[in-house]
């Protein structure tokens, strides 16, 4: 099975090199392969089942995820976790929700920024989003995993770079009928949902909405400082819901 996943990674790398947004597609491939190879997917027979599998999953998240209470203890391993956590997801819904948003908004943002700059932007903003959450919740023992702090930064940059791009959204209160809105409507609406959810969030397991808001603000701020006027309107080819699955606190 490991050989199959290695072959899939090679094929994904070749496909990414031939695309116009190789970094975006490589990030998607890495996140998917890391999830499939890890215990959270439940597909790897090398891990246990039942309660033993749950224990393995918790240990896995604690090893590679961010634990705010341990982050500032000074160890090199803990300092790296805001970067490793970007490639770890807690469930199939968590993974697929994040990858959909990265697929939709990442390619155009990467094309505008360039490959190297987009890579540094994605990892840097994702790291800072998780770090910011850890600072605000310094006593938390919950492990934090997921790429949506970085993906939220991509959304923020996309909003500044392509504010009039028309995005097809599937809104639950409209019975999931596809509706096209400009990015300046969809993405601020998404950010407002994160703000409201962050205000109601508890300290227990769930979604780290504050990391989304930090990432979104970093992405928008970076794009506004780095680039000039927004790009002319275009269309976004895929159709996300108004809010992605966020950083998980398993």
N, C-alpha and C positions, 0 to 999 in steps of 0.2 A: 504493500500500500504506500509506503514511503517513496518507493521508486515511481509509482504513478503520480504522486503529488510533485515530485521533483521534475518529472517530464512535463506536467501541467505548467509548472513555473517557467520552464524553458520555453514552452510554446507561448505562454502569456507574454514573456519578455520579447520574443520575436515579433509578436503582433503589436506590442506597444511601440517598438522601435519604428515600425512602419506606419504609425498613426501620426496625426497632427498634434496629439496631446499625450505623448508617451509617459510622462510622469503621472498624470491622472490615472491612466489605465494600469500602470505598474503599481500604484498605491492600492487600487481596488484589488488587483490580483494578490498582492502581499497580504492584505487584510483577510481576504477570503481563504487563502491557503493557510494562514496562521490559525484561523478559526477552525478549519477542517482538521488540521493536525492536532489541535488542542483538545482538552477534555470537554469544553463547553458545547461542542457540536454533538457529542454523544455518538459519533461515528467511528472513532478510533478504537478498535478492539483491544489495544494495548492497555487501556484504562479499565478500571473496575466498573461495576454497575451498582445501581441502587444507592444506599447510603454511603458506600465506599466511594462511588463516583462523585457524590456531592462534596465529600471531604477533599477529594483530589481537586475538584473545581475551585473550592475555596482557597486551597493552598496555591493553586495556579494563579488566581487573581491577586493574592497577596504578594506573590513573588514578582509579577510583572506589572501590577497596577500601582496606583498612587495611594498611599496610606498617609493622610495628612499628619497624624500624630507622630509618624516616624520619619517624615520627609526632612525635617530640619534638625535631625540628630547629628548630621555631619558625615554620614557614611556615603561613599561614592556610589554604592548600589542604589540607595534611596534617591540620590540626586538624579539618577538616570531614569527613574520610573516615569516621570512625566513624558518622556520620549517613547519608552517601550509600551506604555499604556495606550498610545495612539494606534497600535496594531492589534490590540486585544479587545474582543467583544464578548458580552455576557450571554447572548442568546441569538437565535436565528433572526428574530424580529429586530433586535438591536443592530446586527450586522447589515441586514438587507435595507433597513431604513437609512442608515448612514451611507451605504454605498450608492443607493439611488440618488441621494442629494449630491454626493461627490461626482457621480457620473453626469448629472444634469448641469451643474454649475461649474465643475472643475475644469472641463475642457476649454471653454471659452476664456476663463480666467487665466489658465496656463498659456493659451495662445497669445493673450495680451501681455502677460508678464515675461514670458520666456521660460525655458525649462529650469535653468539653475535658480533663477530668482523665485519661481513658483515653489520649487522644492524647499528652499530656505524659508520662504514665507509660510508654507504649510506647517513644517516642523516647528519653526520658531513660534508662531502664533498658537499652535496646538500646545506646545510646552508651557507657554505663558498663561494660557487659559486654565490649564490644570493647576499650575502653580498658584494662580490667583484664587482659585477655589480652595486650595489647600490652606492658603494664608487666612482666608475668611472662616475656615472650619478647622483650625489648627488642632483641636482636641479630638477630632473624629478618628475612629478606628476602622471605619468602613473603607474597603478597597474601591478605587475609582478606575474604571477602564472605559475605553471608547475613543473614537476619532472625532466625535462631533464638536469638540472645542476647536479643532483645526478646520473642520468643515464649516462651522459657523463663521470662522474668519473668511473662508472662501465666499460665503454668502454676503458678508459685509463688503468685501472687495467687489464682488459682482454688482451689488447695488450701486456702488459709486461708479464703476466703469461702464455699466450697461443699464442705467436706470429706466430706459424706455423699452428694453427688451420685453417681449410679450411671453409670459410664462403660462403654460396650461396647468391649472390646479384642479385637484379633485377634492371638493369641499364636502365633508360629511353632512353638514346641515342642508346641503342641496342634493342629497341622495347620491353623492359622488359623481354628479354630472360634470363633465369637463368644461371648465370656464377659463377663458383667456383674459389675463390681466397683465398690465405692465409691471416690471419688477419693483418699481417704486411704490406699488400698492401691496403686492404679495409679500415682499421681504420685510417691510416695516410691520405688517400685520403679524408675520411670524415672530419678529422680535418682541412685539407687544404680548403675544401669547407666552413667550418665555419669561417676560418680566412678571406677568400675572402669576404664572406657575411658580416662579422663584419665591414670590411673596407668600405663597401657601405651602411651600415645601417644608417637610419636617426634617429632623436630623437623622431619620432612619433610612433604610435602603430605598432606592428609587432613582430618579433622574437628577443629575446635577445641573439644574437650569442656570445657575450662576456662571458656570463654565461656558455655557452657550453665549450668554450676554457678554462676557469678557472677550471671547473669541470674535463675536460679531463686531464689537466696538474696535478691537485691534485691527481687524481686516478693513473696516471702513476707514479708520483713521490712517492706516498705512497707505491705502490707495489714494486717499485725498491728498496726502503729502507727497507721495511719489509721482503721481500722474497729474496731467492737466485736466482739460475738460473731458467729461464722459464721452464714450464712443457713441456713434449713431445707432438708432434702434435696430434690433434684429429679433429673431424668434428663437426661443429655447425649445429644443425638439422633444424633450420628455415631459412627463406630467407627474410631479410630486404632490403629495399632500401638503397642507400648510405647515406641518411641524415634523421634524425627524425624531427618531428615537435617540435619546441623548446618552451622555456618559452614564454608564451603569454603575450602581453601587451594589454589587452582588451581596 
